[in-house]
Amino acid sequence: MSRTPFHKVLIANRGEIALRIMRSARRHGLGVVAVYSDADRDALHVREADQAVRIGEAPPAQSYLNIGAIIAAAKATGADAVHPGYGFLAENAVFADACRQAGLVLIGPSADAIRSMGNKAGAKAIMQAAGVPCVPGYQGEDQSAGTMLAEAKRIGFPVMIKAVAGGGGRGMRLVADAASFPDMLRNARSEAAAAFGDDTVILEKAIDNPRHIEIQVFGDRYGNAIHLGERDCSVQRRHQKLIEEAPSPAVSPELRVRMGEVAVQAVKALGYEGAGTLEFLLDSDGQFYFMEMNTRLQVEHPVTEAITGLDLVELQLRVAAGEPLPLRQEDVRFSGHAIEVRLCAEDADRDFMPQSGRMALWRMPENVRVEHALQSGTEISPYYDSMIAKLISHGATRDEARAKLICGLEQATALGITTNRSFLMACLRHPVFARGAATTAFIGTHRTELLARAARSADLALAALLLHLSHACARAWRTGRSLAAPFPTPLRFELDGRMQDCELLRDRDGNYLVTCDGEAHRFELEELNRDLIRFRSGGVMDSAIFIREDERLYLHHRTAAMTVRDVSLAAPQSAAGASGDGKVRAAMNGRVVAVLVRPGERVTAGQPVLTLEAMKMEHVHASGIGGTVGAIEVAEGEQVTTGRILVEIAALS
C-alpha cells in the first residue's frame, strides 16, 4: 500500500484540542490552519495558527458543523490534510467522504469504519457477531413511541436511552420507570437531533453500579493493531466524564489482557486505521460488556500518553500518512499512574448548570500538565461545551498522582465565572475515590458530601476586608487619600444566595479587625495590588488572589473560590423571591428549543414549561408556583441571556 504524505493540516475544531494538535503537527514538521466562528474570532487557537479562516456564525451548525465551509477553508489555504479533533465532525462519515472527494487526507478512520462503529445500533450488531459480550437492549428500526416503551418494559427498568449517533452524554437518559419514559424519550431525541442531526435512539438494560472502562486502540492500513491499556472513566455527571485515570484500580493484569485482546480483535476485524476507543461496562463480578466505539481521539487521551510515554496525536499523523505503526504490542510499556480532571464552566450546586461570560482572571498551575485555550478576559461562549481546561498529573503511584492533582487544582485560578474546581477537589479527596472504589454511581451516591462546602468564618472575613479595601483602594488611587477606617464600618454582601453581615475596624497599629458570624479576625496588611493581597493572620503569612468588578468581588484563597456581591449600599430587597413570583427566568445563556405550555394553561408547581439548550445540553425550566400561564416572552429558536423572563405564571387566587 502506498503512503500519502501531507504538509499542511487544517484543524476542524476549536479551543484546547486545536492547540494540542498544533503542537504535535509542528513537531512533525507540518503547517497548521485554524478555523473559527464569529464567537471565536479572537480565540487563542486562531492567533497561534499559521493561517485561520472564518467558517460561519457562532452556532455550531453554522460553523464547526459546516462541512462545505471547512472544505473550502482547506482549499483556500492549501491544506492537504484535516484533523477533526473530537466532537463536532470527528465521527461524521459524510465529512470523511467529503474530505476524500476533495483530495484531503482525513486524520482518522475511513468513512466506512465511522459508519460501522459510529452508529451504536450497528456497532452492537457487529460486536455481537464477533462474539463480544454486549449489554442486553433494543436497537431495532421501529422507533415509534409505543414500540420503544414496549421494548423498555421487555428489557426491564431501569433502562438507558442512548442516541445512536451520539457521545459525550448527549441524547442519553436513565429511565427508572414506565411513567417517566415518554418524557425522557422526547428529551433524548430532541437533544440528539440538535447535537448530531439524528434523533434515532437505542435502549439498553441499565447495569447496577458498573465501572466505565475504555481501551485505547490503534490500527494501520497494513493490518497491524495494538492496544495501549485501559482508562477508568467512572466518575461522571449527566453521563459525561469528569475524572479519568490510567490504569484502572479495578483492572487486574489478567483482565487487562482479556479486554485488550477483545479490543484488538475488533480493530483487526474492521480493518480499522487510526486511533479509537472501545468502551465497556465492568460489573462487580469482573464481567465486561461492550457499549460503543469512539472512532476518534478521546478528550482523556493525555492519561494514556502519561503512562506510555507516547504522543497519540503524532501516532495519528504517522498512520494517516501511510506509515506502519512504529511499535508492536510487546513494545508497549506502562509506567506509573495518571489522573485527569475536566475543569468546566458550570455550577455544581445548581445541578452542574453551564456558565458563560467573561473570565476575569485565569492562571493555571505549573506542576501538572494543563490543556487549555484561555487567558484573562476571554469570553466563555454559551454555544459550545462547558469544558474549559484539562489538568493531568502523573506519579509513580496513584496516591502520588492524586496528591499532585489536588495541589494543581488548589493553585488553579479561574475568577469571573463559576467553575467546578472545588467540586473536583472534593471528588479527589473523597475516601471512596481515594481507595479506588468509585463507580458510575459515585457522584449520585455522595453528592451531598461532595457539595458540602460551608464558607469558613475566616474566608468570609477576608472577603469583607477585600470588599472594603478594593473600594477604598480605588478611591485612594484616584484621590491620594489613605485607606484608614477609624470607625467601625458595616459591610453587607451576598454569598450563595444568602446575606452576610460583617463589621470592619482599623486599629491604631494599622491592622484590620473584621468580625463575621460573631468571630473576630485580625489582618496585618503586608501587600496589596489590583489582584493580590498578602497579609498576616494568627501569626501566619498568607495570600489571596482577587478581582473586583463593579459590585462583585471574585476571591481565590487556597481551596476556597468565592463570588460575593457587595450590597452594603443597596436598598433592601422586596420580600417576594424570584422563585415564588411566578416568573420563570433563564438559568443560563442559551437557545429556546421547546415551549411546553400555552397561554391560559393551568400548571402545577414544578411542572416543566420550557427547555433551553446551552453548551450542547438541554435544561428543563419548571414553574415555581401553581397557576395559570400568562405571557410567554420567547419563541422556539430564540437566543436568551441569563435572567431573562421566559414565562409568567399568575398564581391561583
C-alpha positions in Angstrom: 0.0 0.0 0.0 1.3 3.5 -0.8 1.9 6.3 1.6 0.0 9.5 1.5 2.3 12.3 2.8 0.9 15.7 3.6 2.4 19.0 4.5 -0.3 21.3 6.0 -3.1 20.3 8.4 -6.3 22.1 8.8 -7.7 21.5 12.3 -11.5 21.4 12.1 -12.1 22.2 15.8 -11.5 24.9 18.4 -10.1 25.6 21.8 -7.7 23.3 23.7 -7.8 20.4 21.3 -6.9 22.6 18.4 -3.8 23.9 20.3 -2.9 20.3 21.3 -3.0 19.1 17.7 -1.0 22.1 16.6 1.9 21.2 19.0 2.3 17.7 17.6 1.8 18.8 14.0 4.6 21.4 14.2 6.9 18.9 15.9 6.2 16.7 12.9 7.2 19.5 10.5 3.7 20.4 9.4 2.0 23.7 8.8 -1.3 24.3 10.7 -4.5 26.1 9.7 -7.3 27.1 12.2 -10.9 27.7 11.5 -13.2 29.8 13.7 -16.7 31.0 14.2 -17.7 34.6 14.9 -17.6 33.8 18.7 -14.0 32.6 18.4 -12.6 35.5 16.2 -10.1 36.4 18.9 -9.5 32.9 20.3 -6.1 31.7 21.2 -6.2 28.8 18.7 -6.8 31.4 15.9 -3.8 33.5 16.9 -1.5 30.5 17.3 -2.1 29.0 13.8 -0.1 29.8 10.7 -3.4 30.7 9.0 -7.0 31.0 10.0 -10.3 31.1 8.1 -13.8 32.2 9.3 -16.3 29.5 8.7 -19.6 31.0 9.9 -21.6 32.4 12.8 -21.4 31.2 16.4 -23.9 28.3 16.4 -22.1 25.0 15.6 -24.5 24.1 12.8 -23.4 27.3 11.0 -19.7 26.9 11.7 -17.9 23.9 13.1 -20.5 21.5 11.7 -20.5 23.3 8.3 -18.8 20.8 6.1 -18.8 22.9 2.9 -17.1 25.9 4.7 -14.4 23.7 6.2 -13.6 22.0 2.9 -13.5 25.5 1.3 -11.1 26.7 4.0 -8.7 23.8 3.3 -8.7 24.6 -0.4 -8.2 28.3 0.2 -5.2 27.8 2.4 -3.6 24.9 0.5 -4.1 22.4 3.4 -3.8 18.8 2.2 -5.0 17.1 5.4 -7.7 17.6 8.0 -7.7 16.7 11.7 -11.2 16.8 13.2 -10.1 16.6 16.9 -13.1 15.3 19.0 -16.7 16.3 18.9 -18.2 18.3 16.1 -17.4 16.4 12.8 -14.9 13.9 14.3 -17.2 10.9 13.9 -19.2 12.1 10.9 -19.0 9.7 7.9 -20.4 12.4 5.5 -17.5 14.6 6.4 -15.0 11.8 5.9 -16.4 11.2 2.5 -16.3 14.9 1.7 -12.6 15.1 2.6 -11.8 12.1 0.4 -13.7 13.6 -2.5 -11.9 16.9 -2.1 -8.5 15.1 -2.2 -7.8 15.8 1.5 -6.3 13.2 3.9 -8.6 12.8 6.9 -6.5 12.1 10.0 -8.8 9.5 11.3 -10.5 6.3 10.2 -12.3 5.7 6.9 -15.9 6.7 6.4 -16.9 3.0 6.3 -15.4 2.4 9.7 -17.1 5.5 11.1 -20.4 4.3 9.7 -19.9 0.8 11.1 -18.9 1.9 14.6 -20.3 5.4 15.0 -23.8 4.1 15.0 -24.4 2.5 18.3 -27.0 0.0 17.0 -24.8 -1.1 14.1 -21.7 -1.3 16.3 -23.5 -3.6 18.8 -24.6 -5.9 16.0 -21.1 -6.1 14.6 -19.7 -6.8 18.1 -22.3 -9.5 18.8 -21.5 -11.2 15.6 -17.8 -11.2 16.6 -18.7 -12.8 19.9 -18.0 -9.7 22.1 -20.3 -9.5 25.1 -22.9 -6.7 24.8 -25.4 -5.1 27.2 -29.0 -6.5 26.6 -31.2 -4.0 24.8 -33.1 -2.9 21.7 -31.6 -1.4 18.5 -34.4 -2.0 16.1 -35.6 0.2 13.2 -39.1 0.7 14.6 -38.6 3.9 16.6 -42.3 4.6 17.4 -43.0 5.7 20.9 -45.3 2.7 21.5 -42.6 0.2 20.4 -39.9 1.9 22.4 -42.0 1.7 25.5 -42.9 -1.9 24.9 -39.2 -2.8 24.4 -38.2 -0.9 27.5 -40.8 -3.0 29.5 -39.5 -6.2 27.9 -35.8 -5.3 28.9 -36.9 -4.3 32.4 -36.5 -1.0 34.1 -34.2 0.8 34.7 -33.1 1.3 31.1 -30.8 3.6 29.3 -31.9 5.6 26.3 -28.9 6.4 24.0 -28.6 8.4 20.8 -27.2 6.1 18.1 -25.1 8.8 16.6 -24.1 10.4 19.9 -21.4 10.7 22.5 -20.4 12.9 25.4 -23.6 12.1 27.3 -25.8 14.0 24.9 -29.1 12.2 23.9 -28.7 9.9 26.8 -31.2 9.4 29.7 -31.5 6.9 32.6 -35.2 6.0 33.0 -36.4 4.5 36.2 -39.9 3.5 35.3 -42.5 3.4 32.6 -44.3 6.5 33.7 -41.3 8.8 33.1 -40.3 7.0 29.8 -42.3 9.1 27.3 -40.9 12.5 28.5 -37.4 11.1 28.8 -37.6 9.7 25.3 -38.7 13.0 23.9 -35.9 14.9 25.6 -33.3 12.4 24.5 -34.5 12.6 20.9 -34.6 16.4 20.9 -31.1 16.6 22.3 -29.7 14.1 19.9 -31.3 15.8 16.9 -29.8 19.1 17.9 -26.4 17.7 18.7 -26.0 15.1 15.9 -28.7 15.7 13.3 -30.2 12.3 14.1 -32.8 11.5 16.7 -32.6 7.7 16.4 -32.0 6.0 19.8 -31.4 2.6 21.2 -32.3 1.1 24.6 -30.0 -0.8 27.0 -30.5 -2.5 30.3 -29.0 -0.3 33.0 -26.3 -2.3 34.8 -26.2 -1.6 38.6 -23.1 0.3 39.8 -20.7 -0.5 37.0 -17.4 0.9 36.2 -16.9 2.7 32.9 -13.7 1.2 31.3 -12.3 2.0 27.9 -9.5 0.5 25.9 -7.3 2.7 23.7 -6.5 1.1 20.3 -4.6 1.9 17.2 -4.6 0.3 13.8 -2.8 0.9 10.5 -3.6 0.1 6.8 -1.3 -2.9 6.9 -3.4 -4.9 9.3 -1.4 -4.1 12.4 -3.3 -3.3 15.6 -2.3 -2.7 19.3 -4.0 -1.5 22.5 -2.5 1.0 24.9 -4.2 -0.3 28.0 -7.4 1.0 29.7 -8.7 4.2 31.2 -11.2 4.3 34.1 -13.8 6.9 33.4 -16.4 6.1 36.1 -16.7 9.5 37.8 -19.4 11.2 35.7 -22.2 13.7 36.0 -25.0 13.8 33.5 -23.4 10.7 31.8 -20.4 12.9 31.0 -16.9 12.1 32.3 -15.3 14.4 34.9 -12.3 12.3 36.1 -10.3 9.8 34.1 -7.4 7.7 35.2 -5.0 5.0 33.9 -4.6 2.3 34.8 -7.9 1.4 36.4 -7.8 0.5 40.1 -10.3 -2.3 39.3 -8.5 -3.9 36.3 -6.0 -6.7 37.1 -3.2 -7.6 34.7 -5.2 -10.7 33.6 -8.3 -8.7 32.9 -6.3 -6.1 31.0 -5.0 -8.8 28.7 -8.5 -10.2 28.1 -10.1 -6.8 27.4 -7.1 -5.7 25.3 -7.3 -8.9 23.2 -11.1 -8.4 22.6 -10.4 -4.8 21.5 -7.5 -5.6 19.2 -9.5 -8.5 17.6 -12.4 -6.0 16.9 -10.0 -3.5 15.3 -8.4 -6.1 13.0 -11.9 -7.4 12.0 -12.9 -3.9 11.0 -9.6 -3.2 9.1 -9.5 -0.1 11.3 -7.0 2.7 10.8 -6.0 5.3 13.3 -6.9 6.0 17.0 -10.1 4.5 18.5 -11.6 3.6 21.8 -13.8 0.7 22.8 -15.9 1.4 25.8 -17.1 -1.2 28.2 -19.2 -1.5 31.4 -17.4 -3.6 34.0 -19.6 -5.1 36.7 -18.7 -6.1 40.3 -18.1 -9.7 39.2 -15.4 -8.8 36.6 -17.7 -9.3 33.6 -17.4 -6.6 30.9 -19.9 -5.6 28.3 -19.3 -3.6 25.1 -21.1 -0.2 24.9 -19.7 1.6 21.9 -16.6 2.5 19.9 -15.4 6.1 19.6 -13.7 6.4 16.2 -11.6 9.4 17.2 -9.1 10.8 19.7 -10.6 11.0 23.2 -10.7 14.0 25.5 -8.9 11.9 28.1 -6.0 10.7 25.8 -3.4 12.5 27.9 -3.6 10.0 30.7 -2.6 7.2 28.3 0.2 9.4 27.0 1.5 9.9 30.5 1.8 6.2 31.4 3.0 5.0 28.0 5.3 8.0 27.0 3.7 8.1 23.6 2.3 11.1 21.7 -1.0 9.8 20.4 -1.5 12.7 18.0 1.8 12.0 16.4 0.8 8.4 16.0 -2.4 9.6 14.3 -0.4 11.7 11.9 2.0 8.9 11.1 -0.7 6.3 10.5 -2.7 8.8 8.3 0.4 9.4 6.2 0.6 5.7 5.5 3.3 4.7 7.9 3.0 1.4 9.7 2.6 1.5 13.5 6.1 2.1 14.9 5.6 -0.4 17.8 4.2 -3.9 18.4 2.0 -4.9 21.4 5.0 -6.3 23.3 6.8 -2.9 22.9 4.0 -1.1 24.9 5.2 -0.3 28.4 3.2 1.2 31.3 4.8 3.5 33.9 3.2 4.9 37.0 -0.3 6.3 37.3 -2.1 9.3 35.7 -5.3 11.1 36.5 -7.1 13.8 34.5 -9.9 16.2 35.6 -12.1 18.3 33.4 -12.4 21.8 34.6 -15.8 23.1 33.5 -17.6 26.4 33.5 -20.6 25.0 35.5 -22.2 25.4 38.8 -22.2 22.1 40.7 -24.5 23.5 43.3 -27.2 24.1 40.7 -27.2 20.7 39.1 -24.0 21.4 37.1 -25.7 24.3 35.2 -23.4 25.5 32.4 -22.0 29.0 32.9 -20.9 31.6 30.3 -19.5 35.1 30.4 -16.1 36.8 30.9 -13.2 35.0 32.6 -11.8 38.0 34.6 -8.6 36.2 35.8 -7.1 33.0 34.6 -3.9 31.4 35.9 -3.0 27.8 35.6 -0.5 25.8 37.7 2.9 24.7 36.5 3.3 21.4 38.5 0.8 19.4 36.3 0.0 19.3 32.6 -2.7 21.7 31.6 -4.5 21.7 28.3 -6.5 24.9 27.7 -7.0 27.8 25.3 -7.9 30.7 27.7 -6.4 33.8 29.1 -7.7 36.6 31.4 -10.5 38.5 29.7 -11.6 35.5 27.5 -15.4 35.3 26.9 -16.8 31.8 27.6 -19.4 31.2 24.9 -22.8 29.6 25.6 -22.6 27.8 22.2 -20.0 25.2 23.0 -19.1 22.5 25.5 -18.6 23.7 29.1 -15.1 22.1 29.5 -12.6 24.9 29.6 -9.4 23.0 30.6 -8.0 19.6 31.5 -5.5 19.1 34.3 -3.4 15.9 34.1 -1.0 14.6 36.8 1.4 11.7 36.6 3.1 9.9 39.6 4.9 6.7 40.4 1.8 5.7 42.4 -1.9 6.5 42.3 -1.7 8.3 45.6 1.2 10.5 44.3 -0.7 11.4 41.1 -3.8 12.2 43.2 -1.9 14.4 45.6 -0.2 16.3 42.7 -3.6 16.9 41.0 -5.2 18.2 44.2 -2.2 20.6 44.6 -2.6 21.7 41.0 -6.3 22.4 41.4 -5.6 24.4 44.5 -3.2 26.6 42.5 -5.5 27.0 39.5 -7.2 30.4 39.4 -10.4 30.9 37.4 -12.2 34.0 38.6 -15.3 35.7 37.0 -17.2 32.5 36.1 -18.3 29.7 38.4 -16.4 26.5 37.7 -16.4 23.0 39.2 -12.8 23.4 40.6 -13.9 22.9 44.3 -16.2 20.0 43.3 -13.3 18.3 41.6 -11.1 18.7 44.6 -13.8 17.2 46.8 -14.1 14.2 44.5 -10.3 13.6 44.6 -10.2 13.9 48.4 -13.3 11.7 49.0 -12.3 8.4 50.7 -14.2 6.3 48.2 -12.3 7.8 45.3 -9.0 7.7 47.3 -9.2 4.0 47.8 -10.1 3.4 44.1 -13.6 2.3 44.7 -15.6 4.9 42.6 -18.2 3.5 40.2 -20.5 5.4 37.8 -22.8 5.9 40.9 -20.1 7.8 42.8 -21.4 11.3 42.3 -25.1 10.4 42.6 -24.4 8.5 45.9 -22.1 11.0 47.5 -23.4 14.2 46.0 -24.4 15.8 49.3 -21.0 15.2 50.8 -19.2 16.4 47.7 -21.2 19.7 47.7 -20.9 20.4 51.4 -18.6 23.4 51.4 -19.7 25.8 54.1 -17.8 29.0 53.9 -15.3 29.4 56.8 -15.7 32.5 59.0 -12.0 33.4 58.2 -12.8 33.4 54.4 -15.9 35.5 55.0 -13.8 38.0 56.9 -11.2 38.1 54.2 -14.0 38.7 51.6 -15.3 41.5 53.7 -11.8 43.0 54.1 -11.3 42.9 50.3 -14.6 44.5 49.6 -13.6 47.4 51.8 -10.0 47.6 50.5 -10.8 47.2 46.8 -13.3 50.1 47.1 -11.1 52.2 49.3 -8.0 51.4 47.3 -9.7 52.5 44.1 -10.7 55.8 45.8 -7.1 56.2 47.2 -5.6 55.6 43.8 -7.8 58.3 42.4 -7.5 60.9 45.2 -4.3 60.0 47.1 -6.2 59.6 50.4 -5.3 56.9 52.9 -7.1 53.6 53.4 -7.8 54.3 57.1 -11.1 53.3 58.6 -11.0 55.0 62.0 -14.6 53.9 63.0 -16.5 50.7 62.6 -17.6 50.1 59.0 -20.6 47.8 58.4 -20.3 45.6 55.3 -23.1 43.5 53.8 -22.7 41.1 50.9 -24.4 38.2 49.2 -22.8 34.8 49.0 -24.5 31.7 47.6 -27.9 33.4 47.8 -27.8 34.4 51.4 -26.9 37.8 53.0 -23.8 38.1 55.2 -23.2 41.0 57.6 -19.7 41.8 58.9 -18.0 44.8 60.6 -14.6 46.2 59.9 -12.4 48.4 62.1 -8.8 49.6 61.6 -6.8 49.9 64.8 -4.1 52.2 65.9 -1.4 49.9 64.6 -2.9 49.9 61.1 -4.3 46.4 61.3 -7.8 45.4 60.4 -10.2 43.7 62.7 -13.1 42.0 60.8 -16.0 40.4 62.7 -18.3 37.9 60.9 -20.7 35.5 62.5 -19.6 36.6 65.9 -15.9 35.7 65.2 -13.2 38.4 65.0 -10.3 38.0 62.7 -7.2 40.3 62.7 -5.4 41.0 59.4 -1.9 42.7 59.2 -1.7 44.0 55.6 1.7 43.3 54.0 1.0 44.0 50.3 -2.0 45.0 48.2 -2.2 45.4 44.5 -5.0 45.1 42.0 -5.4 41.4 42.1 -3.2 40.1 45.1 -3.2 40.6 48.8 -0.6 39.4 51.2 -1.4 39.5 54.9 -0.6 38.0 58.3 -3.4 36.5 60.4 -2.9 34.5 63.5 0.9 34.8 63.1 0.8 33.2 59.7 1.8 34.9 56.4 -0.9 34.2 53.7 -2.0 35.5 50.4 -5.1 35.5 48.2 -6.0 36.4 44.6 -9.0 38.6 43.8 -10.7 40.7 41.2 -13.2 43.4 41.8 -15.7 44.2 39.0 -18.3 46.8 40.0 -20.3 45.4 42.9 -18.9 41.8 42.5 -15.7 40.5 44.1 -14.1 37.2 42.9 -11.8 35.7 45.5 -9.4 32.7 45.4 -8.0 31.7 48.8 -6.3 28.3 48.8 -9.1 25.8 48.3 -11.9 28.4 48.5 -13.3 30.2 45.5 -16.0 32.8 46.2 -18.1 35.2 44.3 -19.6 37.9 46.6 -21.9 40.8 45.7 -21.5 44.0 47.7 -24.9 45.2 48.8 -23.7 47.4 51.6 -25.2 50.4 50.0 -28.1 48.6 48.2 -31.7 49.2 49.0 -33.5 46.4 50.9 -34.9 43.7 48.7 -38.6 43.1 48.4 -40.0 40.1 50.2 -41.1 38.5 47.0 -38.4 36.0 46.0 -37.6 35.2 42.4 -38.7 31.6 42.8 -42.2 32.5 44.0 -43.1 35.5 41.9 -44.4 33.4 39.0 -41.7 34.5 36.6 -39.6 31.7 35.1 -36.2 33.1 34.3 -33.4 31.7 32.1 -30.9 29.9 34.3 -28.2 30.4 31.7 -27.5 31.9 28.3 -29.0 29.5 25.7 -31.4 28.8 22.9 -35.1 28.0 23.4 -35.7 24.5 21.9 -39.2 23.8 23.3 -42.0 25.8 24.8 -44.1 23.2 26.7 -47.2 25.3 27.7 -49.7 27.7 26.1 -51.2 31.0 27.4 -54.1 30.2 29.7 -53.0 26.7 30.5 -53.1 25.6 34.2 -49.8 24.4 35.6 -48.6 23.0 38.9 -45.5 23.9 40.9 -42.5 22.0 39.5 -44.2 21.4 36.1 -41.8 21.8 33.1 -42.8 24.8 31.0 -39.8 25.4 28.7 -36.5 23.8 27.6 -33.2 25.7 26.9 -30.2 24.3 25.1 -26.8 25.5 26.3 -23.4 24.1 25.8 -24.9 21.1 23.8 -27.1 20.0 26.7 -30.9 20.6 27.3 -32.1 22.1 30.5 -35.7 22.0 31.5 -37.2 25.1 33.3 -40.1 24.5 35.6 -42.8 26.7 37.2 -42.0 27.7 40.7 -45.7 28.0 41.6 -49.1 26.6 40.6 -51.2 28.9 38.5 -52.2 29.9 35.0 -49.8 30.6 32.2 -49.9 34.3 31.3 -47.3 35.8 28.9 -44.8 33.6 27.0 -42.0 36.1 26.3 -39.9 33.9 24.0 -40.3 31.7 20.9 -38.6 28.5 19.9 -35.2 29.0 18.3 -34.7 32.3 20.1 -31.4 33.0 22.0 -31.8 34.3 25.5 -29.5 35.6 28.2 -29.2 34.6 31.9 -32.0 36.0 34.0 -34.3 36.9 31.2 -38.0 36.3 31.9 -39.2 33.4 29.7 -42.7 32.6 31.0 -45.0 34.4 33.5 -47.4 32.4 35.7 -50.3 34.0 37.5 -50.9 32.4 40.9 -54.4 31.0 41.6 -56.5 33.2 43.8 
